[in-house]
Amino acid sequence: MKCSRCKALAQVSLPSHHSGFCPDCFQMFFTRQVERAIHKHKMFSKEDKVLVALSGGKDSLALFMELVKQGYDVTGLHIDLGIPVSSAAARAKVEEFCERVGGELRVVEMEKEGLPIPLVRERIRRPICSMCGKIKRYFFNKVALDEGYTALCTGHNLDDEVGRLFANTLRWDVSYLSDQGPVLPAGGGFASKCRPLFRLTEFETAAYCFFNGIDHHVAPCPYSKGASFTVRKELMNMLESKSPGSKRAFYENFLKQGRPAFAAVEQEEGPALEPCLRCGYPTSAEICGVCRVRDMLE
């Protein structure tokens, strides 16, 4: 197979784009996909302070490197969850990566915050992935607001977004469907949230890491066994293999036709959010979810 752009030998095949690329042209393709996402959805500019959540996985590290290459003012944020072995390994990858690319890094340790994930798992009988996600989102938002960042970015790719959309559609969860998209504007106690990789698949970010020599954390979280999101990804990948481009069409058509309708319903019928009486985080109750977790741990 020849490269769709320069006609050299292609090393990456992208059936959903009816294309294949050599390493150099693939990186140009990757850059243009990120540029298009940022500009089309007006995520941020070169004048903004951008905070990038770094888990240590391939997607967040690829996003950080690409934004650095494009000349954005970016800082990494790593949440050390305090999970034995796993968290130390992930943090080491992040620290090594940021030292390599010359990026600034901010680390928040859940042990020091009184919210280590092993303790949460032990004391609270709720799905740990849900609890962990709630805590991470809380601190992403807190650091972004407290330290004056104008945009908070995560490395969610197209597969992540489609998997989440599939799950929310199965439940017809209006509140989640109303705000799912590549950008959530700032307001009401929330920082602006952006997902510049939403046009790129998990395979494409993996290829980017390979060509750029990004050494990322690959071991799965020891607490994620049996998580439902892996099953949803497998189902969508099966569909994609039979009908290339299905995932992108599903997501983009939702953004055009579905999200506006759900957003209108949520605006009219959704619960009002008020600052948590303890920490000020937006919540539909008097006390936010993370403060309630603190109470249960104490």
NORHU-V340853 format. One record per pair of residues at least 24 apart in sequence whose C-alpha atoms are under 10 Angstrom apart, sorted by the first residue. I is the first residue (numbers start at 1). J is the second residue. D is the distance in Angstrom with one decimal. If there is no record, write none. Layout:
i-><I | I>
j-><J | J>
d-><D | D>
//
This chain:
i-><5 | 11 | 12 | 12 | 12 | 13 | 14 | 14 | 14 | 14 | 14 | 15 | 15 | 15 | 15 | 15 | 16 | 16 | 16 | 16 | 16 | 16 | 16 | 16 | 16 | 17 | 17 | 18 | 18 | 23 | 23 | 23 | 23 | 23 | 24 | 26 | 26 | 26 | 26 | 27 | 27 | 27 | 27 | 27 | 27 | 29 | 29 | 30 | 30 | 30 | 30 | 30 | 30 | 30 | 30 | 31 | 31 | 31 | 31 | 31 | 31 | 33 | 33 | 33 | 33 | 33 | 34 | 34 | 34 | 34 | 34 | 34 | 34 | 34 | 34 | 34 | 35 | 35 | 35 | 35 | 35 | 36 | 36 | 37 | 37 | 37 | 37 | 37 | 37 | 37 | 37 | 37 | 38 | 38 | 38 | 38 | 38 | 38 | 39 | 41 | 41 | 41 | 41 | 41 | 41 | 42 | 42 | 42 | 43 | 43 | 43 | 43 | 43 | 43 | 43 | 43 | 43 | 43 | 43 | 43 | 43 | 44 | 44 | 44 | 44 | 44 | 44 | 44 | 45 | 45 | 45 | 45 | 45 | 46 | 46 | 46 | 46 | 46 | 47 | 47 | 47 | 48 | 48 | 48 | 48 | 48 | 48 | 48 | 49 | 49 | 49 | 49 | 49 | 49 | 49 | 49 | 49 | 49 | 50 | 50 | 50 | 50 | 50 | 50 | 50 | 50 | 50 | 50 | 50 | 50 | 51 | 51 | 51 | 51 | 51 | 51 | 51 | 51 | 51 | 51 | 51 | 51 | 51 | 51 | 51 | 51 | 51 | 51 | 51 | 51 | 52 | 52 | 52 | 52 | 52 | 52 | 52 | 52 | 52 | 52 | 52 | 52 | 52 | 52 | 52 | 52 | 53 | 53 | 53 | 53 | 53 | 53 | 53 | 53 | 53 | 53 | 53 | 53 | 54 | 54 | 54 | 54 | 54 | 54 | 54 | 54 | 54 | 54 | 54 | 54 | 54 | 54 | 55 | 55 | 55 | 55 | 55 | 55 | 55 | 55 | 55 | 55 | 55 | 56 | 56 | 56 | 56 | 56 | 56 | 56 | 56 | 56 | 56 | 56 | 56 | 56 | 56 | 57 | 57 | 57 | 57 | 57 | 57 | 57 | 57 | 57 | 57 | 57 | 57 | 58 | 58 | 58 | 58 | 58 | 58 | 58 | 58 | 58 | 58 | 58 | 58 | 58 | 59 | 59 | 59 | 59 | 59 | 59 | 59 | 59 | 59 | 59 | 59 | 59 | 59 | 59 | 59 | 60 | 60 | 60 | 60 | 60 | 60 | 60 | 60 | 60 | 61 | 61 | 61 | 61 | 61 | 61 | 61 | 61 | 61 | 61 | 61 | 61 | 62 | 62 | 62 | 62 | 62 | 62 | 62 | 62 | 62 | 62 | 62 | 63 | 63 | 63 | 63 | 63 | 63 | 63 | 63 | 63 | 63 | 63 | 64 | 64 | 64 | 64 | 64 | 64 | 64 | 65 | 65 | 65 | 65 | 65 | 65 | 65 | 65 | 66 | 67 | 68 | 68 | 68 | 69 | 73 | 73 | 74 | 74 | 74 | 74 | 74 | 74 | 74 | 75 | 75 | 75 | 75 | 75 | 75 | 76 | 76 | 76 | 76 | 76 | 76 | 76 | 77 | 77 | 77 | 77 | 77 | 77 | 77 | 77 | 77 | 77 | 77 | 77 | 78 | 78 | 78 | 78 | 78 | 78 | 78 | 78 | 79 | 79 | 79 | 79 | 79 | 79 | 79 | 79 | 79 | 79 | 80 | 80 | 80 | 80 | 80 | 80 | 80 | 80 | 80 | 81 | 81 | 81 | 81 | 81 | 81 | 81 | 81 | 81 | 81 | 81 | 82 | 82 | 82 | 82 | 82 | 82 | 82 | 82 | 82 | 83 | 83 | 83 | 83 | 83 | 83 | 83 | 83 | 83 | 84 | 84 | 84 | 85 | 86 | 86 | 86 | 86 | 86 | 86 | 87 | 87 | 89 | 89 | 89 | 89 | 90 | 90 | 90 | 90 | 90 | 91 | 92 | 92 | 93 | 93 | 93 | 93 | 93 | 94 | 94 | 94 | 96 | 96 | 97 | 97 | 97 | 100 | 106 | 108 | 108 | 108 | 108 | 110 | 110 | 110 | 113 | 114 | 114 | 114 | 115 | 115 | 115 | 115 | 117 | 118 | 119 | 120 | 120 | 120 | 120 | 121 | 122 | 123 | 123 | 123 | 123 | 124 | 124 | 124 | 127 | 127 | 127 | 128 | 128 | 128 | 129 | 129 | 129 | 129 | 129 | 129 | 130 | 131 | 131 | 131 | 134 | 134 | 135 | 135 | 135 | 135 | 136 | 137 | 138 | 138 | 138 | 138 | 138 | 138 | 139 | 140 | 140 | 140 | 141 | 141 | 141 | 141 | 141 | 141 | 142 | 142 | 142 | 142 | 142 | 142 | 143 | 144 | 144 | 144 | 144 | 145 | 145 | 145 | 145 | 145 | 146 | 148 | 149 | 149 | 150 | 150 | 150 | 150 | 151 | 151 | 151 | 151 | 151 | 151 | 151 | 151 | 152 | 152 | 152 | 152 | 152 | 152 | 152 | 152 | 152 | 153 | 153 | 153 | 153 | 153 | 153 | 153 | 153 | 154 | 154 | 154 | 154 | 154 | 154 | 154 | 155 | 155 | 155 | 155 | 155 | 155 | 156 | 156 | 156 | 156 | 156 | 156 | 156 | 156 | 156 | 156 | 157 | 157 | 157 | 157 | 157 | 157 | 157 | 157 | 157 | 157 | 157 | 157 | 158 | 158 | 158 | 158 | 158 | 158 | 158 | 158 | 158 | 158 | 158 | 158 | 158 | 158 | 159 | 159 | 159 | 159 | 159 | 159 | 159 | 159 | 159 | 159 | 159 | 159 | 159 | 159 | 160 | 160 | 160 | 160 | 160 | 160 | 160 | 160 | 161 | 161 | 161 | 161 | 161 | 161 | 161 | 161 | 161 | 162 | 162 | 162 | 162 | 162 | 162 | 162 | 162 | 162 | 162 | 162 | 162 | 163 | 163 | 163 | 163 | 163 | 163 | 163 | 163 | 163 | 163 | 163 | 163 | 164 | 164 | 164 | 165 | 165 | 165 | 165 | 166 | 166 | 166 | 166 | 166 | 166 | 166 | 167 | 167 | 167 | 172 | 173 | 174 | 174 | 174 | 174 | 174 | 174 | 174 | 174 | 174 | 175 | 175 | 175 | 175 | 175 | 175 | 175 | 175 | 176 | 176 | 176 | 176 | 177 | 177 | 177 | 177 | 177 | 177 | 177 | 177 | 177 | 178 | 178 | 178 | 178 | 178 | 178 | 178 | 178 | 178 | 178 | 178 | 178 | 179 | 179 | 179 | 179 | 179 | 179 | 180 | 180 | 180 | 180 | 180 | 180 | 181 | 181 | 181 | 181 | 181 | 182 | 188 | 188 | 188 | 188 | 188 | 188 | 189 | 189 | 189 | 189 | 189 | 189 | 189 | 190 | 190 | 198 | 198 | 199 | 199 | 199 | 200 | 201 | 201>
j-><29 | 207 | 203 | 204 | 207 | 204 | 201 | 203 | 204 | 244 | 245 | 240 | 241 | 243 | 244 | 245 | 240 | 241 | 243 | 244 | 245 | 246 | 247 | 248 | 249 | 244 | 245 | 244 | 245 | 207 | 208 | 210 | 211 | 212 | 211 | 204 | 207 | 208 | 211 | 66 | 204 | 207 | 208 | 211 | 212 | 200 | 204 | 66 | 197 | 199 | 200 | 204 | 205 | 207 | 208 | 63 | 66 | 67 | 69 | 70 | 208 | 196 | 197 | 198 | 199 | 200 | 63 | 66 | 67 | 70 | 195 | 196 | 197 | 198 | 199 | 200 | 66 | 67 | 70 | 196 | 197 | 196 | 199 | 182 | 183 | 194 | 195 | 196 | 197 | 198 | 199 | 200 | 182 | 183 | 194 | 195 | 196 | 197 | 196 | 181 | 182 | 183 | 194 | 195 | 196 | 183 | 185 | 194 | 150 | 151 | 152 | 153 | 182 | 183 | 184 | 185 | 192 | 193 | 194 | 195 | 196 | 72 | 150 | 151 | 152 | 153 | 192 | 194 | 71 | 72 | 73 | 150 | 151 | 70 | 71 | 72 | 73 | 74 | 72 | 73 | 150 | 72 | 73 | 74 | 148 | 149 | 150 | 151 | 73 | 74 | 75 | 144 | 147 | 148 | 149 | 150 | 151 | 152 | 74 | 75 | 76 | 144 | 148 | 149 | 150 | 151 | 152 | 153 | 192 | 194 | 75 | 76 | 77 | 104 | 105 | 106 | 140 | 141 | 143 | 144 | 147 | 148 | 149 | 150 | 151 | 152 | 153 | 154 | 193 | 194 | 76 | 77 | 78 | 105 | 106 | 140 | 144 | 149 | 151 | 152 | 153 | 154 | 155 | 193 | 194 | 195 | 77 | 78 | 79 | 105 | 106 | 136 | 137 | 140 | 152 | 153 | 154 | 155 | 78 | 79 | 90 | 91 | 93 | 94 | 95 | 98 | 105 | 106 | 107 | 153 | 154 | 155 | 79 | 80 | 87 | 90 | 91 | 93 | 94 | 154 | 155 | 216 | 217 | 87 | 89 | 90 | 91 | 92 | 93 | 94 | 95 | 96 | 97 | 215 | 216 | 217 | 218 | 90 | 93 | 94 | 155 | 206 | 214 | 215 | 216 | 217 | 218 | 219 | 220 | 155 | 202 | 205 | 206 | 207 | 208 | 209 | 210 | 214 | 215 | 216 | 217 | 218 | 154 | 155 | 156 | 157 | 197 | 200 | 201 | 202 | 203 | 204 | 205 | 206 | 208 | 209 | 216 | 94 | 153 | 154 | 155 | 156 | 157 | 197 | 205 | 216 | 93 | 94 | 97 | 98 | 154 | 155 | 205 | 209 | 214 | 215 | 216 | 217 | 155 | 197 | 205 | 206 | 207 | 208 | 209 | 210 | 212 | 214 | 216 | 153 | 154 | 155 | 156 | 157 | 195 | 196 | 197 | 205 | 208 | 209 | 97 | 98 | 101 | 103 | 153 | 154 | 155 | 97 | 98 | 101 | 102 | 103 | 209 | 212 | 214 | 208 | 196 | 101 | 102 | 103 | 101 | 103 | 104 | 103 | 104 | 105 | 149 | 151 | 152 | 153 | 103 | 104 | 105 | 106 | 149 | 152 | 103 | 104 | 105 | 106 | 107 | 152 | 153 | 104 | 105 | 106 | 107 | 108 | 139 | 140 | 143 | 144 | 152 | 153 | 154 | 105 | 106 | 107 | 108 | 109 | 136 | 139 | 140 | 106 | 107 | 108 | 109 | 110 | 135 | 136 | 137 | 139 | 140 | 107 | 108 | 109 | 110 | 111 | 112 | 116 | 117 | 136 | 108 | 109 | 110 | 111 | 115 | 116 | 117 | 118 | 132 | 135 | 136 | 109 | 110 | 111 | 112 | 115 | 116 | 117 | 118 | 119 | 110 | 111 | 116 | 117 | 118 | 119 | 221 | 222 | 223 | 117 | 118 | 222 | 222 | 217 | 219 | 220 | 221 | 222 | 223 | 217 | 221 | 216 | 217 | 218 | 219 | 216 | 217 | 218 | 219 | 221 | 217 | 216 | 217 | 214 | 215 | 216 | 217 | 218 | 215 | 216 | 217 | 215 | 216 | 214 | 215 | 216 | 214 | 143 | 136 | 139 | 140 | 143 | 135 | 136 | 139 | 294 | 294 | 297 | 298 | 290 | 293 | 294 | 297 | 223 | 223 | 297 | 293 | 294 | 296 | 297 | 223 | 297 | 293 | 296 | 297 | 298 | 293 | 296 | 297 | 223 | 224 | 227 | 223 | 224 | 227 | 221 | 223 | 224 | 225 | 227 | 228 | 227 | 289 | 290 | 293 | 289 | 290 | 289 | 290 | 291 | 293 | 290 | 290 | 190 | 281 | 282 | 288 | 289 | 290 | 290 | 190 | 191 | 193 | 189 | 190 | 191 | 192 | 193 | 281 | 189 | 190 | 191 | 279 | 280 | 281 | 191 | 190 | 191 | 192 | 193 | 186 | 189 | 190 | 191 | 192 | 191 | 191 | 191 | 192 | 186 | 191 | 192 | 193 | 183 | 184 | 185 | 186 | 191 | 192 | 193 | 194 | 183 | 184 | 186 | 190 | 191 | 192 | 193 | 194 | 195 | 182 | 183 | 192 | 193 | 194 | 195 | 196 | 197 | 182 | 193 | 194 | 195 | 196 | 197 | 198 | 194 | 195 | 196 | 197 | 198 | 205 | 182 | 194 | 195 | 196 | 197 | 198 | 199 | 200 | 201 | 202 | 182 | 195 | 196 | 197 | 198 | 199 | 200 | 201 | 202 | 203 | 204 | 205 | 182 | 195 | 196 | 197 | 198 | 199 | 200 | 201 | 202 | 203 | 204 | 247 | 248 | 251 | 198 | 199 | 200 | 201 | 202 | 203 | 232 | 233 | 234 | 236 | 237 | 247 | 248 | 251 | 197 | 198 | 201 | 202 | 229 | 230 | 232 | 233 | 195 | 197 | 198 | 199 | 201 | 233 | 247 | 248 | 251 | 198 | 232 | 233 | 236 | 246 | 247 | 248 | 249 | 250 | 251 | 252 | 254 | 228 | 229 | 230 | 231 | 232 | 233 | 234 | 235 | 236 | 237 | 247 | 251 | 229 | 232 | 233 | 232 | 250 | 251 | 254 | 229 | 232 | 233 | 235 | 236 | 250 | 251 | 228 | 229 | 232 | 262 | 262 | 259 | 261 | 262 | 263 | 264 | 265 | 266 | 269 | 270 | 262 | 263 | 265 | 266 | 267 | 269 | 270 | 271 | 259 | 262 | 263 | 266 | 254 | 255 | 258 | 259 | 260 | 261 | 262 | 263 | 266 | 255 | 258 | 259 | 260 | 261 | 262 | 263 | 264 | 265 | 266 | 267 | 270 | 255 | 259 | 260 | 262 | 263 | 266 | 251 | 254 | 255 | 259 | 262 | 263 | 251 | 252 | 254 | 255 | 259 | 255 | 273 | 274 | 275 | 281 | 282 | 283 | 273 | 274 | 275 | 280 | 281 | 282 | 283 | 281 | 282 | 248 | 251 | 248 | 251 | 252 | 248 | 247 | 248>
d-><9.7 | 9.7 | 9.7 | 8.6 | 7.7 | 9.7 | 9.9 | 9.3 | 8.5 | 8.9 | 9.7 | 9.5 | 9.0 | 9.3 | 6.0 | 7.7 | 8.3 | 9.3 | 8.4 | 4.6 | 4.4 | 8.0 | 9.0 | 8.3 | 10.0 | 8.2 | 7.3 | 8.8 | 9.3 | 8.9 | 8.7 | 9.7 | 6.7 | 9.6 | 8.8 | 8.9 | 8.7 | 8.0 | 9.2 | 9.6 | 9.7 | 9.1 | 6.8 | 8.2 | 9.0 | 9.9 | 9.9 | 8.7 | 9.2 | 9.3 | 7.6 | 7.8 | 8.3 | 9.7 | 7.6 | 9.9 | 7.0 | 9.1 | 9.1 | 8.3 | 9.9 | 8.5 | 7.7 | 8.9 | 6.3 | 7.1 | 8.6 | 8.1 | 8.6 | 9.6 | 9.4 | 5.6 | 6.1 | 8.3 | 7.4 | 8.1 | 9.7 | 9.3 | 8.6 | 8.1 | 9.6 | 8.7 | 8.8 | 8.1 | 9.7 | 9.6 | 8.3 | 5.6 | 7.4 | 7.4 | 7.0 | 9.8 | 9.1 | 9.4 | 8.5 | 8.6 | 6.0 | 9.2 | 9.7 | 9.9 | 7.5 | 7.0 | 9.1 | 10.0 | 9.2 | 8.5 | 10.0 | 9.6 | 9.8 | 7.6 | 9.6 | 9.3 | 8.5 | 6.6 | 9.0 | 8.6 | 8.4 | 8.3 | 6.2 | 8.5 | 8.0 | 9.1 | 7.9 | 6.7 | 9.6 | 10.0 | 9.3 | 8.5 | 9.8 | 7.5 | 9.1 | 9.7 | 9.5 | 8.9 | 6.9 | 5.1 | 6.7 | 9.6 | 7.8 | 7.5 | 9.5 | 7.8 | 6.7 | 8.7 | 9.9 | 7.5 | 5.9 | 7.2 | 5.5 | 6.3 | 7.9 | 9.4 | 9.8 | 7.6 | 5.0 | 5.5 | 6.6 | 8.9 | 4.7 | 6.3 | 8.6 | 8.7 | 9.4 | 5.8 | 6.2 | 4.9 | 6.0 | 7.2 | 9.9 | 9.7 | 5.0 | 5.9 | 6.7 | 9.9 | 9.5 | 9.3 | 8.7 | 9.9 | 8.8 | 6.7 | 9.7 | 9.6 | 6.3 | 8.0 | 6.2 | 4.8 | 6.1 | 8.7 | 9.6 | 9.9 | 4.8 | 5.9 | 8.7 | 9.4 | 9.9 | 9.0 | 9.5 | 10.0 | 8.4 | 5.9 | 4.7 | 5.9 | 8.0 | 9.9 | 9.4 | 9.8 | 4.8 | 6.1 | 8.1 | 9.8 | 9.5 | 9.5 | 9.8 | 7.2 | 7.5 | 6.2 | 5.3 | 7.4 | 5.1 | 7.8 | 9.4 | 9.0 | 9.8 | 6.9 | 9.9 | 9.8 | 9.0 | 9.6 | 9.5 | 9.3 | 7.6 | 7.9 | 7.2 | 8.7 | 9.4 | 6.8 | 7.7 | 9.0 | 7.3 | 9.3 | 8.8 | 9.3 | 8.3 | 9.5 | 8.6 | 5.1 | 6.6 | 8.2 | 5.7 | 5.1 | 8.8 | 9.9 | 8.6 | 9.0 | 5.8 | 5.3 | 8.4 | 7.7 | 8.5 | 8.6 | 8.9 | 9.7 | 9.8 | 8.9 | 5.3 | 5.0 | 6.5 | 9.0 | 9.6 | 8.5 | 8.7 | 6.8 | 6.3 | 9.5 | 8.8 | 6.5 | 9.5 | 7.7 | 8.1 | 5.4 | 7.1 | 7.9 | 8.6 | 5.0 | 7.0 | 7.2 | 8.0 | 9.8 | 9.5 | 7.5 | 9.9 | 9.4 | 5.9 | 7.5 | 9.3 | 8.4 | 9.0 | 9.6 | 8.8 | 6.5 | 4.3 | 7.7 | 9.4 | 9.1 | 9.2 | 9.4 | 9.5 | 7.8 | 7.7 | 8.9 | 10.0 | 7.9 | 9.4 | 8.1 | 7.5 | 8.9 | 7.4 | 9.7 | 8.0 | 9.2 | 6.5 | 8.3 | 9.8 | 6.9 | 6.1 | 9.9 | 8.7 | 7.6 | 9.3 | 8.7 | 8.2 | 6.2 | 9.4 | 9.8 | 9.3 | 7.6 | 7.0 | 8.5 | 9.7 | 9.8 | 9.7 | 9.0 | 9.2 | 8.6 | 9.1 | 9.4 | 8.5 | 9.1 | 9.1 | 7.2 | 9.9 | 8.8 | 9.4 | 9.1 | 9.0 | 9.5 | 9.4 | 8.2 | 9.2 | 8.0 | 9.6 | 9.5 | 9.7 | 7.4 | 7.5 | 9.3 | 9.4 | 9.6 | 9.8 | 9.6 | 6.4 | 5.0 | 5.8 | 7.3 | 9.2 | 9.8 | 7.1 | 6.1 | 4.6 | 5.9 | 8.3 | 9.9 | 9.5 | 8.8 | 5.9 | 4.8 | 5.8 | 7.6 | 9.6 | 7.7 | 8.4 | 9.3 | 9.6 | 9.8 | 10.0 | 7.5 | 6.3 | 4.8 | 6.4 | 8.5 | 9.5 | 9.9 | 9.0 | 8.7 | 5.9 | 5.0 | 6.1 | 7.2 | 9.5 | 6.9 | 9.9 | 7.9 | 8.3 | 6.9 | 6.1 | 4.7 | 6.0 | 8.0 | 9.8 | 8.6 | 9.5 | 9.6 | 8.6 | 6.5 | 5.3 | 7.3 | 8.1 | 5.8 | 5.7 | 8.4 | 8.3 | 9.4 | 8.6 | 7.2 | 6.2 | 6.0 | 9.4 | 8.6 | 5.2 | 6.2 | 7.1 | 9.2 | 9.6 | 9.5 | 7.3 | 6.3 | 6.0 | 9.3 | 8.7 | 8.5 | 9.0 | 9.7 | 8.2 | 9.3 | 9.5 | 9.2 | 7.6 | 8.3 | 6.7 | 7.4 | 9.9 | 10.0 | 8.7 | 9.8 | 7.2 | 9.7 | 8.9 | 8.1 | 5.6 | 8.6 | 8.7 | 9.9 | 8.8 | 9.7 | 8.9 | 9.5 | 7.1 | 6.0 | 6.2 | 10.0 | 9.2 | 7.8 | 8.4 | 8.8 | 9.7 | 7.5 | 7.5 | 8.3 | 9.7 | 9.1 | 9.9 | 8.0 | 9.5 | 9.0 | 9.0 | 9.3 | 9.5 | 9.5 | 7.5 | 8.5 | 9.2 | 9.1 | 8.2 | 7.2 | 8.1 | 9.5 | 9.0 | 7.7 | 7.8 | 9.1 | 8.8 | 7.1 | 8.8 | 9.5 | 9.6 | 7.6 | 6.6 | 9.8 | 8.1 | 7.3 | 7.9 | 9.7 | 9.6 | 8.9 | 7.3 | 8.0 | 9.4 | 9.6 | 7.6 | 6.7 | 9.8 | 7.6 | 9.9 | 9.9 | 9.1 | 8.8 | 8.7 | 7.7 | 7.3 | 8.5 | 6.3 | 9.8 | 9.0 | 9.8 | 9.9 | 9.6 | 7.8 | 9.7 | 9.7 | 9.2 | 7.4 | 9.7 | 9.9 | 8.8 | 9.6 | 8.6 | 6.4 | 5.9 | 8.8 | 8.7 | 8.8 | 9.3 | 8.5 | 8.3 | 9.9 | 9.8 | 8.1 | 9.4 | 8.9 | 6.4 | 8.8 | 9.7 | 9.8 | 8.2 | 7.6 | 6.1 | 9.3 | 9.8 | 9.4 | 8.0 | 8.9 | 8.4 | 7.1 | 6.6 | 9.1 | 9.8 | 9.8 | 9.0 | 8.3 | 6.7 | 5.0 | 6.0 | 6.9 | 9.8 | 9.8 | 9.7 | 10.0 | 6.7 | 5.9 | 4.8 | 6.0 | 8.7 | 9.8 | 9.3 | 8.5 | 5.8 | 4.7 | 5.7 | 7.3 | 9.5 | 10.0 | 7.8 | 6.6 | 5.5 | 7.8 | 8.4 | 9.9 | 9.0 | 6.3 | 7.3 | 6.2 | 8.3 | 9.6 | 9.0 | 9.2 | 6.0 | 7.9 | 6.2 | 6.3 | 9.7 | 9.2 | 9.3 | 9.0 | 9.8 | 7.6 | 8.1 | 4.9 | 4.5 | 6.8 | 5.7 | 5.6 | 6.2 | 9.6 | 9.2 | 8.1 | 9.9 | 9.6 | 10.0 | 7.0 | 4.6 | 5.6 | 5.4 | 5.0 | 7.1 | 10.0 | 9.9 | 7.6 | 7.2 | 8.1 | 8.2 | 9.3 | 8.1 | 5.7 | 6.2 | 9.2 | 9.7 | 6.9 | 9.9 | 8.1 | 8.4 | 7.5 | 8.9 | 9.7 | 9.9 | 8.3 | 8.5 | 8.1 | 8.7 | 9.9 | 9.7 | 7.8 | 9.4 | 9.8 | 6.9 | 9.6 | 9.7 | 9.9 | 9.3 | 9.7 | 7.6 | 9.3 | 8.9 | 8.1 | 7.8 | 10.0 | 6.4 | 8.0 | 9.9 | 7.5 | 6.1 | 9.7 | 10.0 | 9.9 | 6.7 | 8.5 | 9.0 | 5.7 | 5.6 | 9.1 | 9.0 | 7.3 | 9.7 | 9.2 | 9.8 | 7.7 | 8.4 | 9.0 | 9.9 | 9.0 | 7.6 | 8.7 | 9.7 | 7.4 | 9.1 | 9.8 | 8.5 | 9.2 | 9.3 | 9.1 | 8.1 | 7.4 | 9.7 | 9.2 | 9.4 | 9.6 | 5.9 | 7.9 | 9.9 | 7.6 | 6.6 | 9.8 | 8.7 | 7.7 | 8.0 | 8.8 | 6.1 | 9.3 | 9.6 | 7.1 | 9.3 | 9.7 | 8.8 | 9.3 | 9.2 | 9.3 | 9.8 | 8.2 | 6.4 | 9.4 | 9.4 | 6.2 | 7.6 | 9.1 | 9.9 | 8.5 | 5.5 | 7.2 | 7.7 | 4.6 | 4.1 | 7.7 | 8.0 | 6.4 | 8.7 | 9.9 | 10.0 | 7.3 | 9.2 | 8.3 | 6.7 | 9.0 | 10.0 | 9.4 | 8.3 | 7.3 | 9.8 | 9.4 | 8.8 | 9.4 | 9.1 | 6.8 | 8.0 | 9.1 | 7.7 | 8.1 | 8.5 | 9.3 | 7.0 | 10.0 | 9.2 | 8.7 | 7.5 | 7.9 | 6.5 | 5.8 | 9.6 | 8.2 | 7.4 | 9.3 | 9.4 | 7.5 | 9.5 | 9.3 | 9.0 | 9.3 | 9.1>
//
